[in-house]
């Protein structure tokens, strides 16, 4: 699941780092901390909050564009997590 989350973060690129030339695995550490907290999320909205909090912890709240910029990230990770849970 780690590789999938890193790919999602690179594609969604919430801080435009990959767009600016950073490597596609730039968000690897953030993927780890989001995955470590995934069990806390009982909804896509909570996962959005968690993703925002982790990015704010890594990059600072002033650089993190706000929780709404993580809605796509949360939607895609939530879908994958639920699919994995369903298939075992």
Chimera marker file (.cmm) of the C-alpha trace (Angstrom):
<marker_set name="trace">
<marker id="1" x="0.000" y="0.000" z="0.000" r="1" g="1" b="0" radius="0.5"/>
<marker id="2" x="2.982" y="2.294" z="0.585" r="1" g="1" b="0" radius="0.5"/>
<marker id="3" x="3.832" y="2.475" z="-3.125" r="1" g="1" b="0" radius="0.5"/>
<marker id="4" x="0.219" y="3.249" z="-3.981" r="1" g="1" b="0" radius="0.5"/>
<marker id="5" x="0.066" y="6.084" z="-1.442" r="1" g="1" b="0" radius="0.5"/>
<marker id="6" x="3.372" y="7.558" z="-2.644" r="1" g="1" b="0" radius="0.5"/>
<marker id="7" x="2.039" y="7.447" z="-6.215" r="1" g="1" b="0" radius="0.5"/>
<marker id="8" x="-1.212" y="9.134" z="-5.170" r="1" g="1" b="0" radius="0.5"/>
<marker id="9" x="0.653" y="11.857" z="-3.305" r="1" g="1" b="0" radius="0.5"/>
<marker id="10" x="2.925" y="12.472" z="-6.299" r="1" g="1" b="0" radius="0.5"/>
<marker id="11" x="-0.036" y="12.619" z="-8.671" r="1" g="1" b="0" radius="0.5"/>
<marker id="12" x="-2.128" y="14.865" z="-6.432" r="1" g="1" b="0" radius="0.5"/>
<marker id="13" x="1.018" y="16.811" z="-5.486" r="1" g="1" b="0" radius="0.5"/>
<marker id="14" x="-0.627" y="18.882" z="-2.718" r="1" g="1" b="0" radius="0.5"/>
<marker id="15" x="2.390" y="21.172" z="-2.308" r="1" g="1" b="0" radius="0.5"/>
<marker id="16" x="3.384" y="21.240" z="-6.011" r="1" g="1" b="0" radius="0.5"/>
<marker id="17" x="6.814" y="19.835" z="-5.195" r="1" g="1" b="0" radius="0.5"/>
<marker id="18" x="6.773" y="17.139" z="-7.872" r="1" g="1" b="0" radius="0.5"/>
<marker id="19" x="5.440" y="19.655" z="-10.386" r="1" g="1" b="0" radius="0.5"/>
<marker id="20" x="8.380" y="21.861" z="-9.423" r="1" g="1" b="0" radius="0.5"/>
<marker id="21" x="10.914" y="19.116" z="-10.180" r="1" g="1" b="0" radius="0.5"/>
<marker id="22" x="11.119" y="17.057" z="-6.984" r="1" g="1" b="0" radius="0.5"/>
<marker id="23" x="11.402" y="13.273" z="-7.439" r="1" g="1" b="0" radius="0.5"/>
<marker id="24" x="8.199" y="11.238" z="-7.615" r="1" g="1" b="0" radius="0.5"/>
<marker id="25" x="8.994" y="9.673" z="-4.223" r="1" g="1" b="0" radius="0.5"/>
<marker id="26" x="9.310" y="13.090" z="-2.560" r="1" g="1" b="0" radius="0.5"/>
<marker id="27" x="6.317" y="12.379" z="-0.342" r="1" g="1" b="0" radius="0.5"/>
<marker id="28" x="7.575" y="8.999" z="0.923" r="1" g="1" b="0" radius="0.5"/>
<marker id="29" x="7.956" y="10.055" z="4.579" r="1" g="1" b="0" radius="0.5"/>
<marker id="30" x="4.498" y="11.621" z="4.589" r="1" g="1" b="0" radius="0.5"/>
<marker id="31" x="3.058" y="8.433" z="3.080" r="1" g="1" b="0" radius="0.5"/>
<marker id="32" x="4.519" y="6.465" z="5.982" r="1" g="1" b="0" radius="0.5"/>
<marker id="33" x="3.032" y="8.722" z="8.646" r="1" g="1" b="0" radius="0.5"/>
<marker id="34" x="-0.360" y="8.800" z="6.910" r="1" g="1" b="0" radius="0.5"/>
<marker id="35" x="-0.356" y="4.999" z="6.720" r="1" g="1" b="0" radius="0.5"/>
<marker id="36" x="0.612" y="4.739" z="10.394" r="1" g="1" b="0" radius="0.5"/>
<marker id="37" x="-2.497" y="6.751" z="11.259" r="1" g="1" b="0" radius="0.5"/>
<marker id="38" x="-4.857" y="5.171" z="8.718" r="1" g="1" b="0" radius="0.5"/>
<marker id="39" x="-6.455" y="3.041" z="11.433" r="1" g="1" b="0" radius="0.5"/>
<marker id="40" x="-7.660" y="6.270" z="13.119" r="1" g="1" b="0" radius="0.5"/>
<marker id="41" x="-9.801" y="7.241" z="10.137" r="1" g="1" b="0" radius="0.5"/>
<marker id="42" x="-13.395" y="6.092" z="10.145" r="1" g="1" b="0" radius="0.5"/>
<marker id="43" x="-14.328" y="8.229" z="7.151" r="1" g="1" b="0" radius="0.5"/>
<marker id="44" x="-12.832" y="9.898" z="4.116" r="1" g="1" b="0" radius="0.5"/>
<marker id="45" x="-13.196" y="13.253" z="5.894" r="1" g="1" b="0" radius="0.5"/>
<marker id="46" x="-11.148" y="12.055" z="8.845" r="1" g="1" b="0" radius="0.5"/>
<marker id="47" x="-8.485" y="10.735" z="6.487" r="1" g="1" b="0" radius="0.5"/>
<marker id="48" x="-8.405" y="14.162" z="4.833" r="1" g="1" b="0" radius="0.5"/>
<marker id="49" x="-7.790" y="15.756" z="8.229" r="1" g="1" b="0" radius="0.5"/>
<marker id="50" x="-5.046" y="13.227" z="9.014" r="1" g="1" b="0" radius="0.5"/>
<marker id="51" x="-3.303" y="13.849" z="5.677" r="1" g="1" b="0" radius="0.5"/>
<marker id="52" x="-3.442" y="17.600" z="6.270" r="1" g="1" b="0" radius="0.5"/>
<marker id="53" x="-2.103" y="17.227" z="9.816" r="1" g="1" b="0" radius="0.5"/>
<marker id="54" x="0.800" y="15.075" z="8.641" r="1" g="1" b="0" radius="0.5"/>
<marker id="55" x="1.764" y="17.487" z="5.879" r="1" g="1" b="0" radius="0.5"/>
<marker id="56" x="1.488" y="20.401" z="8.310" r="1" g="1" b="0" radius="0.5"/>
<marker id="57" x="3.759" y="18.541" z="10.731" r="1" g="1" b="0" radius="0.5"/>
<marker id="58" x="6.346" y="17.875" z="8.004" r="1" g="1" b="0" radius="0.5"/>
<marker id="59" x="6.198" y="21.168" z="6.113" r="1" g="1" b="0" radius="0.5"/>
<marker id="60" x="4.562" y="23.621" z="8.517" r="1" g="1" b="0" radius="0.5"/>
<marker id="61" x="1.009" y="24.914" z="8.475" r="1" g="1" b="0" radius="0.5"/>
<marker id="62" x="2.043" y="28.025" z="6.556" r="1" g="1" b="0" radius="0.5"/>
<marker id="63" x="3.200" y="25.944" z="3.545" r="1" g="1" b="0" radius="0.5"/>
<marker id="64" x="0.351" y="23.460" z="3.691" r="1" g="1" b="0" radius="0.5"/>
<marker id="65" x="-2.497" y="24.906" z="1.652" r="1" g="1" b="0" radius="0.5"/>
<marker id="66" x="-5.296" y="23.836" z="3.994" r="1" g="1" b="0" radius="0.5"/>
<marker id="67" x="-7.359" y="20.741" z="4.510" r="1" g="1" b="0" radius="0.5"/>
<marker id="68" x="-9.436" y="21.072" z="1.293" r="1" g="1" b="0" radius="0.5"/>
<marker id="69" x="-6.284" y="20.595" z="-0.793" r="1" g="1" b="0" radius="0.5"/>
<marker id="70" x="-6.086" y="17.024" z="0.569" r="1" g="1" b="0" radius="0.5"/>
<marker id="71" x="-9.603" y="15.934" z="-0.437" r="1" g="1" b="0" radius="0.5"/>
<marker id="72" x="-8.392" y="14.172" z="-3.592" r="1" g="1" b="0" radius="0.5"/>
<marker id="73" x="-5.603" y="12.475" z="-1.665" r="1" g="1" b="0" radius="0.5"/>
<marker id="74" x="-8.041" y="11.273" z="0.984" r="1" g="1" b="0" radius="0.5"/>
<marker id="75" x="-10.645" y="10.119" z="-1.547" r="1" g="1" b="0" radius="0.5"/>
<marker id="76" x="-8.117" y="8.001" z="-3.449" r="1" g="1" b="0" radius="0.5"/>
<marker id="77" x="-6.380" y="6.517" z="-0.380" r="1" g="1" b="0" radius="0.5"/>
<marker id="78" x="-9.749" y="5.795" z="1.247" r="1" g="1" b="0" radius="0.5"/>
<marker id="79" x="-10.899" y="3.923" z="-1.863" r="1" g="1" b="0" radius="0.5"/>
<marker id="80" x="-7.746" y="1.797" z="-1.927" r="1" g="1" b="0" radius="0.5"/>
<marker id="81" x="-7.882" y="1.090" z="1.816" r="1" g="1" b="0" radius="0.5"/>
<marker id="82" x="-11.508" y="0.012" z="1.591" r="1" g="1" b="0" radius="0.5"/>
<marker id="83" x="-10.841" y="-2.155" z="-1.453" r="1" g="1" b="0" radius="0.5"/>
<marker id="84" x="-7.962" y="-3.898" z="0.347" r="1" g="1" b="0" radius="0.5"/>
<marker id="85" x="-10.120" y="-4.400" z="3.434" r="1" g="1" b="0" radius="0.5"/>
<marker id="86" x="-12.882" y="-5.943" z="1.316" r="1" g="1" b="0" radius="0.5"/>
<marker id="87" x="-10.545" y="-8.277" z="-0.560" r="1" g="1" b="0" radius="0.5"/>
<marker id="88" x="-8.506" y="-9.168" z="2.492" r="1" g="1" b="0" radius="0.5"/>
<link id1="1" id2="2" r="1" g="1" b="0" radius="0.2"/>
<link id1="2" id2="3" r="1" g="1" b="0" radius="0.2"/>
<link id1="3" id2="4" r="1" g="1" b="0" radius="0.2"/>
<link id1="4" id2="5" r="1" g="1" b="0" radius="0.2"/>
<link id1="5" id2="6" r="1" g="1" b="0" radius="0.2"/>
<link id1="6" id2="7" r="1" g="1" b="0" radius="0.2"/>
<link id1="7" id2="8" r="1" g="1" b="0" radius="0.2"/>
<link id1="8" id2="9" r="1" g="1" b="0" radius="0.2"/>
<link id1="9" id2="10" r="1" g="1" b="0" radius="0.2"/>
<link id1="10" id2="11" r="1" g="1" b="0" radius="0.2"/>
<link id1="11" id2="12" r="1" g="1" b="0" radius="0.2"/>
<link id1="12" id2="13" r="1" g="1" b="0" radius="0.2"/>
<link id1="13" id2="14" r="1" g="1" b="0" radius="0.2"/>
<link id1="14" id2="15" r="1" g="1" b="0" radius="0.2"/>
<link id1="15" id2="16" r="1" g="1" b="0" radius="0.2"/>
<link id1="16" id2="17" r="1" g="1" b="0" radius="0.2"/>
<link id1="17" id2="18" r="1" g="1" b="0" radius="0.2"/>
<link id1="18" id2="19" r="1" g="1" b="0" radius="0.2"/>
<link id1="19" id2="20" r="1" g="1" b="0" radius="0.2"/>
<link id1="20" id2="21" r="1" g="1" b="0" radius="0.2"/>
<link id1="21" id2="22" r="1" g="1" b="0" radius="0.2"/>
<link id1="22" id2="23" r="1" g="1" b="0" radius="0.2"/>
<link id1="23" id2="24" r="1" g="1" b="0" radius="0.2"/>
<link id1="24" id2="25" r="1" g="1" b="0" radius="0.2"/>
<link id1="25" id2="26" r="1" g="1" b="0" radius="0.2"/>
<link id1="26" id2="27" r="1" g="1" b="0" radius="0.2"/>
<link id1="27" id2="28" r="1" g="1" b="0" radius="0.2"/>
<link id1="28" id2="29" r="1" g="1" b="0" radius="0.2"/>
<link id1="29" id2="30" r="1" g="1" b="0" radius="0.2"/>
<link id1="30" id2="31" r="1" g="1" b="0" radius="0.2"/>
<link id1="31" id2="32" r="1" g="1" b="0" radius="0.2"/>
<link id1="32" id2="33" r="1" g="1" b="0" radius="0.2"/>
<link id1="33" id2="34" r="1" g="1" b="0" radius="0.2"/>
<link id1="34" id2="35" r="1" g="1" b="0" radius="0.2"/>
<link id1="35" id2="36" r="1" g="1" b="0" radius="0.2"/>
<link id1="36" id2="37" r="1" g="1" b="0" radius="0.2"/>
<link id1="37" id2="38" r="1" g="1" b="0" radius="0.2"/>
<link id1="38" id2="39" r="1" g="1" b="0" radius="0.2"/>
<link id1="39" id2="40" r="1" g="1" b="0" radius="0.2"/>
<link id1="40" id2="41" r="1" g="1" b="0" radius="0.2"/>
<link id1="41" id2="42" r="1" g="1" b="0" radius="0.2"/>
<link id1="42" id2="43" r="1" g="1" b="0" radius="0.2"/>
<link id1="43" id2="44" r="1" g="1" b="0" radius="0.2"/>
<link id1="44" id2="45" r="1" g="1" b="0" radius="0.2"/>
<link id1="45" id2="46" r="1" g="1" b="0" radius="0.2"/>
<link id1="46" id2="47" r="1" g="1" b="0" radius="0.2"/>
<link id1="47" id2="48" r="1" g="1" b="0" radius="0.2"/>
<link id1="48" id2="49" r="1" g="1" b="0" radius="0.2"/>
<link id1="49" id2="50" r="1" g="1" b="0" radius="0.2"/>
<link id1="50" id2="51" r="1" g="1" b="0" radius="0.2"/>
<link id1="51" id2="52" r="1" g="1" b="0" radius="0.2"/>
<link id1="52" id2="53" r="1" g="1" b="0" radius="0.2"/>
<link id1="53" id2="54" r="1" g="1" b="0" radius="0.2"/>
<link id1="54" id2="55" r="1" g="1" b="0" radius="0.2"/>
<link id1="55" id2="56" r="1" g="1" b="0" radius="0.2"/>
<link id1="56" id2="57" r="1" g="1" b="0" radius="0.2"/>
<link id1="57" id2="58" r="1" g="1" b="0" radius="0.2"/>
<link id1="58" id2="59" r="1" g="1" b="0" radius="0.2"/>
<link id1="59" id2="60" r="1" g="1" b="0" radius="0.2"/>
<link id1="60" id2="61" r="1" g="1" b="0" radius="0.2"/>
<link id1="61" id2="62" r="1" g="1" b="0" radius="0.2"/>
<link id1="62" id2="63" r="1" g="1" b="0" radius="0.2"/>
<link id1="63" id2="64" r="1" g="1" b="0" radius="0.2"/>
<link id1="64" id2="65" r="1" g="1" b="0" radius="0.2"/>
<link id1="65" id2="66" r="1" g="1" b="0" radius="0.2"/>
<link id1="66" id2="67" r="1" g="1" b="0" radius="0.2"/>
<link id1="67" id2="68" r="1" g="1" b="0" radius="0.2"/>
<link id1="68" id2="69" r="1" g="1" b="0" radius="0.2"/>
<link id1="69" id2="70" r="1" g="1" b="0" radius="0.2"/>
<link id1="70" id2="71" r="1" g="1" b="0" radius="0.2"/>
<link id1="71" id2="72" r="1" g="1" b="0" radius="0.2"/>
<link id1="72" id2="73" r="1" g="1" b="0" radius="0.2"/>
<link id1="73" id2="74" r="1" g="1" b="0" radius="0.2"/>
<link id1="74" id2="75" r="1" g="1" b="0" radius="0.2"/>
<link id1="75" id2="76" r="1" g="1" b="0" radius="0.2"/>
<link id1="76" id2="77" r="1" g="1" b="0" radius="0.2"/>
<link id1="77" id2="78" r="1" g="1" b="0" radius="0.2"/>
<link id1="78" id2="79" r="1" g="1" b="0" radius="0.2"/>
<link id1="79" id2="80" r="1" g="1" b="0" radius="0.2"/>
<link id1="80" id2="81" r="1" g="1" b="0" radius="0.2"/>
<link id1="81" id2="82" r="1" g="1" b="0" radius="0.2"/>
<link id1="82" id2="83" r="1" g="1" b="0" radius="0.2"/>
<link id1="83" id2="84" r="1" g="1" b="0" radius="0.2"/>
<link id1="84" id2="85" r="1" g="1" b="0" radius="0.2"/>
<link id1="85" id2="86" r="1" g="1" b="0" radius="0.2"/>
<link id1="86" id2="87" r="1" g="1" b="0" radius="0.2"/>
<link id1="87" id2="88" r="1" g="1" b="0" radius="0.2"/>
</marker_set>
